[in-house]
Amino acid sequence: MRRHVALVGFMASGKSTIGKKLARKLQCAFYDSDDLIVEDHGQISDIFYNEGESAFRRYEFDAISHVVDEGEPGVIALGGGAVTYEPTQKLVKKRTHRIFIKVSPEQVLDRLHHSKRVRPLLGPTPPLSKIKDLYLKRMPTYAHADLVIEADDMTTTQVVDAIVEWMHKKKIEM
């Protein structure tokens, strides 16, 4: 049974911001997989540097599994690479309604330049070419979502409204 909406997309695509607004509008729980990992295992950059990406992906899977198995129905903002880990990809496909928040690599670059957060896979000042390479590698996985929102020219409110409208048409309730 699918009781959660999972927001997928590249890093800095707005999943957490959109997720919080969507959960408020739907009057349901909000979960951020990155926050859950930090709560249990410490800073994400420390995990990447001390334990590696594979450990991080396992922690991420465990956090998402816990939410879909035991959490209240709600919205889950997944980390940008969550669905690149096959167990997480299978879990999310089977147990959630996947919504891909699609923004261009150029918009990602702009958002990263305005962010205080360093993304471990990209570093502190990533060039557009590095973002595009990782984006292209991940795109086939993201594209399998149940709904794709082309969000480059949309406000967060417009994205939330589009998701709610889609959920209403599909008769998805939280």
ZIJOLIN-V643408 format. One record per pair of residues at least 24 apart in sequence whose ideal C-beta (glycine too) atoms are under 6 Angstrom apart, sorted by the first residue. I is the first residue (numbers start at 1). J is the second residue. D is the distance in whole Angstrom. If there is no record, write none. Layout:
<<I | J | D> <I | J | D>>
This chain:
<<2 | 95 | 6> <2 | 96 | 6> <2 | 97 | 6> <3 | 73 | 4> <4 | 68 | 6> <4 | 74 | 6> <4 | 76 | 5> <4 | 96 | 5> <5 | 75 | 5> <5 | 97 | 5> <6 | 76 | 5> <6 | 78 | 6> <6 | 92 | 5> <6 | 96 | 4> <6 | 98 | 5> <7 | 77 | 5> <7 | 99 | 5> <7 | 101 | 6> <8 | 78 | 5> <8 | 83 | 5> <8 | 98 | 6> <8 | 100 | 5> <8 | 142 | 6> <8 | 145 | 6> <9 | 100 | 6> <9 | 101 | 4> <10 | 80 | 5> <10 | 108 | 6> <10 | 135 | 6> <11 | 80 | 4> <11 | 119 | 5> <12 | 108 | 5> <12 | 111 | 4> <12 | 112 | 5> <13 | 101 | 5> <13 | 103 | 5> <14 | 101 | 6> <15 | 77 | 4> <15 | 101 | 6> <16 | 77 | 5> <17 | 156 | 6> <18 | 156 | 5> <18 | 159 | 5> <19 | 75 | 5> <19 | 77 | 4> <21 | 156 | 6> <21 | 160 | 5> <22 | 75 | 5> <22 | 160 | 5> <22 | 163 | 6> <23 | 74 | 6> <23 | 75 | 4> <25 | 160 | 6> <26 | 174 | 5> <28 | 73 | 6> <28 | 74 | 4> <28 | 174 | 4> <29 | 72 | 4> <29 | 74 | 3> <30 | 74 | 6> <30 | 75 | 5> <31 | 67 | 5> <31 | 76 | 5> <32 | 77 | 5> <33 | 60 | 6> <33 | 63 | 5> <33 | 64 | 6> <33 | 78 | 5> <33 | 79 | 5> <34 | 79 | 5> <36 | 63 | 4> <37 | 63 | 5> <45 | 120 | 5> <48 | 120 | 4> <57 | 85 | 4> <61 | 87 | 5> <61 | 88 | 5> <64 | 88 | 6> <68 | 95 | 5> <73 | 174 | 5> <83 | 141 | 5> <84 | 141 | 6> <97 | 146 | 5> <97 | 172 | 6> <98 | 145 | 4> <98 | 146 | 5> <99 | 145 | 6> <99 | 147 | 5> <99 | 163 | 6> <100 | 142 | 5> <100 | 145 | 4> <100 | 148 | 5> <101 | 149 | 6> <101 | 151 | 5> <102 | 148 | 6> <102 | 150 | 5> <102 | 151 | 6> <103 | 151 | 5> <103 | 152 | 5> <104 | 152 | 5> <105 | 131 | 5> <105 | 132 | 5> <105 | 135 | 5> <107 | 152 | 6>>
